[in-house]
């Protein structure tokens, strides 16, 4: 968490704030480990007096494209989030990065677990070369997905979590896509048949689109749970079929949803629908 729908929603909210075209006038960081292999002073020198030209997403990354041909790339990791901008600077608990724009508003980055990363990048294509295809683009075809998925002996759940295979997928939406396509998470990739792969590709697009339509998935009420920049909770939890529903009845067959650990992740499935 957050995964593609949550990051895309955050990106869209950031665009709506109206910072694009504005100059960055100040940068403050209160937890240097968030800055990837650099210092706060160097980040400030890269950012201050540069204009924000574009905001876009790649996989689970948010990209701030700058006028000096560099990019500020942000990975929210588990609990990172951008909060509502402030007119006056103040440093509250869990607020680790503050970026001031020319209209005097401060964009605030919060992170209760401090796993997020800010990186200054010069060659954006090289930085993202390891990522798989974007699943919501028209270019994500059955052929491309089949090639990326491959014929390995590993289980399908672990394979889908690999960002080389599909960019932006995480634990929630993998479990949901496997349920929708009736594939057991422990199945070996090499055993997933061609017709199942086609169904899985469509299921991935379906659960991600639903998540995006519902502004993401907020699983709890704690401070570290996902919120949009405007402070909205994602409404997709009500659409989940298996994730975090262990011990409850399957909506389709009434079997009890089970949970196992795969790839060090809690994995949820229906033993009948995904047999």
N, C-alpha and C positions, 0 to 999 in steps of 0.2 A: 504494500500500500504506500502511496497511491499507484494506480495502474493507468492504462491509456485513457479511459473515460474521465478519471479524476484529473489527470494532467492536462488533457484537452480542455476540460471545463475551466481549470485554473488559467490556462493560456488565454482562452476567450474572455474571461473576466478581466485579465490584465490588459488586453487590447481595449476593452470597453472603458477603462479608466482614463484613456486619453493621453497617455504618456508618449505615444509614438510621435516622433518629430521634435520632441523636447530635448534640451541639453541636460546632461547630468551635471549637477553642481557640487555634490558632496557624496562621500561614501564612508560609512563607519561599520566596523566589524568588531564584535565583542567575544568571538570565539574563533581563534585563528585556525583551528583544525577543520573548520568548514571550508576554508579556502584551500583549494587543491595545489599543494606544492608551491605556495607563494605567501607573501606577507600582505597585510592590510595596506601598507603604504604603496606597494607595487600595484595592487588592485586599484587603489585610488588614482594613481598616476595613469593607469590604462583607461579609466572610466571618466574621470572628471574632465569637463569641457567637450566631451563627445556627445553626439546626438544619438538617440535611439531611433534607428531606421525601421526596424521590423521586429515582430515577435512571432515565433513559430515553435512548433513542437516536432520532435523526432523521437519515436519510441516513448520512453518515460522522461525525456529531457525537455526543458523549456529553454529556448534559444533567444537571447537578446542580441540582435544584430546591430553593430555600432558603426558610426561614421568613419572610424579609423581602420576599417576593414578587419576588425577583430570581433570576436563573439564572446559574450558572457553566457556560459552554459550552466544551467542549474538542474541538479538532480535532487528531487525532494526526498528520496529514499523512503523511510518508514513513516515519519511524522512531520516532515517539512511542509510548510504552507505559507503563502503570502496573505497578510492580513490587510484590512482596510487601511488606506493611506491616512497619514496624520498631517495636520498643518503645522504642528509644533513638534520639535524633536523631544522624545523622551525614551528612556531605555527601561522597559519592563522585563520581568522574568520571562525567560524563554525567547526573548527577541534578540537575535544574534547579528542580523545585518540590516542596516538602514541606508537607503539610497534616496537622495534628494534630487528632485527635478527643478527645472527653471521656474515652474509655477509655485515653488516653495513647498509642495507636498512631499512627504517622506513615504516611500514604499518600504514596507516592513516585512522581513522574513522571520518566521517563528519556527522553532523546532525543539520539541520537548526532549527528544532523545539525542539530538545533535549528530545525526548520521548523514544529513544532507551535505551536498557538495556544490561549491561555486568554482568554476574553472574558466580561465581566460584562454581562448583558443584562436589560433591564427588560421590553420588549415582545417576547416570544418568538415570537408569531405574525408580527410584522413582520420579525423577524430571519430567519425561515425562509420567507418568502413567495415567494422566488425558486426554491424547490426543487420538483422534480417529484414524482410519486406514489411511495409506498413499494411496491416490487414484490412483497413477500410478504404484503400485505394482500388481503383479498377484494375490496376496492374497485379493485384494479388489474385492470380488465377489458380485453377486446379493444378496446372502444370508446375507453376512456380512453387506452390505449397508442397506438392509431392516431392520436388527436387530438394527443397530445404528440409523436409521431414526426414528423407532418406530411408534407409533400411537397417537401422542399427538394432542391436540386441537390447538396448536399454528400454525402460518403460515409457509409455506415451506421456504420462504426466510430467516426468522430468524433462523429456525432450521439448515439450511445449513451453516450459519455463525458461529454456535456453533462448536468449535474445538473438542468437544467430538464426534461429528458426522462424520466429515471428516476433516482430518488434512491438513491445508495449504490453504483452501478456504477463499476468501475474497469477497468484494463487487463486484469487476469487474467480476470475473469468475463465481460467483453465478448467477448474472443477465444473463450472456451469456449462461450458462448451462440451465437455466430455459427457456430461449427463444428457444434454440435448441431443447428442449424436449417438447415445446408447453404447458408449465405449468405456470399458472398465479401465480405471487409471493405471492398473498394474499390467495391462496388456503390453507385450513387446512391440516396439515400433514396426519391426519387420513383419509382424503378423496382422497388422491393420490393413485390410483389403482396400483396393482402389475405390470401390463405391463408398466405403466408410470414410476414406480420406476426403472425398468430395463432400460428404455430409458434414464432416468435421470442419472443413473450411467454411462452409455456410453457417455452421453453428457458431464458430468463432466470430464471424461478422455480426451474427444476430445478437449474441450476448453483449458484445462491445457497443453496438448501436443502441441497444436498450439501455445500457449503462450510461451512455452519453446523453440520450434523451431524458434520462432521470437525474442528470447532473451529478452522476457518480454514486458511489456506495459509501455511506457512513454507517459503521457497524456498532458504534457505541456513543456514549455521551461525554467521555473524558476529553481533556484538553488536547490530547494527542490524536484524536480521531479526525478524520477528514472533514474539512469545511471548505467551501468555495471562498474566493477572495472577499466576496460580499457577506460572508458569514452564513450562507445557506448550508444546511445539511443535505447531502445527497439522498435521494429518495429511492435508490435502486435496491435497497435491502429488502423491500417488500416484494421484489420480483425474483429473488434468489430461490432456486429449487432445492439445492443441496448444501451449499456453503453455509457453515455454522448451524446446520440443522440436524446434527447427529442426535440420535435418540428420538427424533420426531418421525411421523409418517410421511412417506413419499406422497406427493400430491396426486400422482397418477395411479400407482398400484397399491398404496397403503403399506408397503414394506417399510421397515425401520431404516432410516438413513444411518449409515455407518461412517466411522472415521478411522483412518490409518495414517501412518507417517510415511511419506515418500519424498525423497530429495530434501529431507529435514523439514518438510512442510506438512502441516495437517491437511489431509486429503479426504474429501467427503464424496460419498457416492451411494447410489441405490443398488443393493445386491441383486435385485430382480431386473430392473430396467436396464442395468448395465452389466448383465451377466454375460 
